[in-house]
Amino acid sequence: MRKIVAVGLVVMLGLLMTPEVGAQADEGIKVHGHWKIEILDPDGTLVSATEFENALVDPPARSFLASVLTTTSTLGSYLVYLENGPGVGPCDDSLGDAITCRIAEEGSLWGNPPHSSNLQISATSTVVLAGSVTADNSEPVSVVGTIYKLCSPSYSPNACKGEGGASSGDFTRMTLPSPIAVDAGQIIQVTVTISFS
């Protein structure tokens, strides 16, 4: 699946790099990150739904795309994070302190363990990251982002996913104009759709 996502990115970006007849030379390739964050009560009742767009984080995102397009790196996995400022969010660490919520794919290793390992990746003409986490405290969500993990090309995508020492960087990031209220015990359901134009 990881290879399909990487090949899909390569093909889509390659096609997008070819200008349309009559297109302006300064239009360039645009990468869009459409987010939908739903807050649900434990019984599944929808409390709120927030949708917004975010952008690539430069320069790490450009380096990531160049590495994947030129196959000089293997894409291992993605991680979605939700916080209310640097290192503070609606999830707790082992000491009960409020920290950034991290949603990762099952079996992927990161420097700090994720709070949820249910992140699912799918790809057609877009790349969709979808997962959820249960809030441990009532910190709001005001900053969101995605992180990628890359390994040397000698790694397979699955081996890279499980590699703890792989390189990583921010792909997309957004500070929200209004924080999203979250209560302890509520479910934060996230869908990120990355598209290209």
C-alpha positions as CSV (number, residue, x, y, z in Angstrom):
1,M,0.0,0.0,0.0
2,R,2.8,2.3,0.9
3,K,4.4,1.8,-2.6
4,I,1.0,2.6,-4.2
5,V,0.8,5.9,-2.3
6,A,4.4,6.8,-3.2
7,V,3.9,5.9,-6.9
8,G,0.6,7.8,-6.9
9,L,2.3,10.9,-5.5
10,V,5.0,10.6,-8.2
11,V,2.5,10.2,-11.0
12,M,0.2,13.0,-9.8
13,L,3.0,15.4,-9.3
14,G,4.6,14.5,-12.6
15,L,1.3,15.2,-14.4
16,L,0.8,18.4,-12.5
17,M,4.2,19.6,-13.4
18,T,3.2,19.6,-17.1
19,P,1.5,23.0,-17.7
20,E,-1.8,23.0,-19.5
21,V,-2.1,24.7,-22.9
22,G,-2.8,28.4,-22.1
23,A,-1.9,28.0,-18.5
24,Q,0.0,30.8,-16.8
25,A,3.7,30.0,-16.2
26,D,3.5,31.3,-12.6
27,E,0.6,29.1,-11.5
28,G,2.8,26.2,-10.5
29,I,1.8,23.0,-8.6
30,K,-0.4,23.4,-5.6
31,V,-0.7,20.9,-2.8
32,H,-3.9,21.2,-0.8
33,G,-4.5,19.7,2.7
34,H,-8.2,19.7,3.5
35,W,-8.9,18.8,7.1
36,K,-12.1,17.7,8.8
37,I,-12.0,17.4,12.6
38,E,-15.1,16.0,14.3
39,I,-15.5,16.0,18.1
40,L,-17.7,13.1,19.3
41,D,-19.1,12.2,22.7
42,P,-18.2,8.7,23.9
43,D,-21.6,7.5,22.7
44,G,-20.8,8.7,19.2
45,T,-22.9,11.9,19.3
46,L,-21.4,14.6,17.1
47,V,-20.5,17.6,19.2
48,S,-18.8,19.7,16.5
49,A,-17.3,19.5,13.0
50,T,-14.6,21.8,11.7
51,E,-13.2,21.9,8.2
52,F,-10.3,24.0,6.9
53,E,-7.4,24.0,4.5
54,N,-3.7,24.0,5.4
55,A,-0.5,24.3,3.5
56,L,2.9,22.6,3.1
57,V,5.6,23.4,5.6
58,D,8.6,24.8,3.8
59,P,11.4,23.7,3.3
60,P,10.9,20.2,4.8
61,A,7.8,19.4,2.6
62,R,9.7,20.4,-0.6
63,S,12.6,18.1,0.4
64,F,10.1,15.3,1.2
65,L,8.4,15.6,-2.2
66,A,11.8,15.8,-4.0
67,S,13.0,12.7,-2.2
68,V,9.9,10.7,-3.0
69,L,9.8,11.8,-6.6
70,T,13.4,11.0,-7.2
71,T,13.2,7.7,-5.2
72,T,16.2,8.8,-3.1
73,S,14.2,7.9,0.0
74,T,11.6,5.4,1.0
75,L,8.3,6.7,2.5
76,G,7.7,4.9,5.7
77,S,4.7,6.3,7.4
78,Y,2.7,9.4,8.3
79,L,1.7,10.8,11.7
80,V,-1.1,13.3,12.5
81,Y,-0.7,15.6,15.5
82,L,-3.1,17.8,17.4
83,E,-2.1,20.3,20.0
84,N,-2.8,23.6,21.8
85,G,0.7,25.0,21.5
86,P,4.2,23.5,21.5
87,G,4.0,20.1,23.2
88,V,0.6,20.7,25.0
89,G,-2.6,19.1,23.9
90,P,-5.6,17.1,24.8
91,C,-3.7,13.8,25.4
92,D,-1.7,12.9,28.5
93,D,1.8,11.4,28.9
94,S,2.5,8.6,31.4
95,L,2.8,11.2,34.2
96,G,-0.7,12.7,33.4
97,D,0.7,15.9,31.9
98,A,-1.2,17.4,28.9
99,I,0.8,16.8,25.7
100,T,0.3,16.8,21.9
101,C,-2.0,14.0,20.6
102,R,-0.2,11.8,18.1
103,I,-2.2,9.5,15.7
104,A,0.0,7.0,13.8
105,E,-0.3,3.9,11.6
106,E,-0.3,0.6,13.4
107,G,3.2,-0.8,13.7
108,S,5.0,2.5,13.0
109,L,7.7,3.6,15.4
110,W,8.3,7.2,16.3
111,G,10.5,8.9,18.9
112,N,7.5,9.1,21.3
113,P,4.8,6.5,21.2
114,P,1.5,7.6,19.6
115,H,-1.7,7.9,21.6
116,S,-3.6,6.1,18.8
117,S,-2.4,3.7,16.2
118,N,-5.5,3.6,14.0
119,L,-4.3,6.0,11.2
120,Q,-5.5,4.6,7.9
121,I,-3.9,5.7,4.5
122,S,-5.8,5.5,1.2
123,A,-5.0,6.8,-2.2
124,T,-6.8,7.4,-5.5
125,S,-6.4,10.8,-7.1
126,T,-6.0,12.1,-3.5
127,V,-4.2,10.8,-0.4
128,V,-6.4,10.5,2.6
129,L,-5.2,10.1,6.2
130,A,-7.9,9.2,8.7
131,G,-7.8,8.3,12.3
132,S,-9.0,9.1,15.8
133,V,-7.9,9.6,19.4
134,T,-9.7,9.9,22.7
135,A,-8.9,13.1,24.6
136,D,-7.4,12.6,28.1
137,N,-8.0,16.2,29.2
138,S,-9.9,19.3,28.1
139,E,-7.1,21.2,26.3
140,P,-8.4,22.6,23.0
141,V,-6.9,21.9,19.6
142,S,-5.4,25.0,18.0
143,V,-2.5,23.6,16.0
144,V,-2.6,20.6,13.6
145,G,-0.2,19.0,11.3
146,T,1.2,15.9,9.5
147,I,4.6,14.5,9.8
148,Y,6.3,12.1,7.3
149,K,9.0,9.4,7.9
150,L,11.7,8.7,5.3
151,C,14.4,6.0,5.1
152,S,17.2,5.3,2.7
153,P,16.1,3.6,-0.5
154,S,17.5,0.3,0.7
155,Y,14.5,0.0,3.1
156,S,11.1,-1.3,2.0
157,P,8.2,0.8,3.0
158,N,7.2,-1.7,5.7
159,A,10.7,-1.9,7.1
160,C,10.9,2.0,7.1
161,K,7.6,2.1,8.9
162,G,9.1,0.1,11.8
163,E,12.5,1.9,11.8
164,G,12.8,4.1,14.9
165,G,15.8,6.1,13.6
166,A,14.4,7.2,10.2
167,S,14.4,10.9,9.3
168,S,11.1,12.8,9.7
169,G,9.7,16.3,9.2
170,D,6.6,18.4,9.0
171,F,4.6,18.0,5.8
172,T,1.6,20.2,6.6
173,R,0.8,22.5,9.5
174,M,-1.9,25.0,10.5
175,T,-2.6,27.2,13.4
176,L,-6.4,27.5,13.6
177,P,-8.1,30.9,13.7
178,S,-10.3,29.6,16.5
179,P,-9.4,26.7,18.8
180,I,-11.6,23.6,18.7
181,A,-13.1,22.8,22.2
182,V,-12.5,19.3,23.5
183,D,-13.6,17.7,26.8
184,A,-11.8,14.8,28.4
185,G,-13.3,11.5,27.1
186,Q,-14.4,12.9,23.8
187,I,-13.2,11.3,20.6
188,I,-11.3,13.5,18.1
189,Q,-11.9,12.1,14.6
190,V,-9.5,13.5,11.9
191,T,-9.6,13.2,8.1
192,V,-6.9,14.9,6.1
193,T,-7.3,14.8,2.3
194,I,-4.2,15.8,0.4
195,S,-4.9,16.8,-3.2
196,F,-3.0,18.5,-6.1
197,S,-3.8,21.1,-8.7
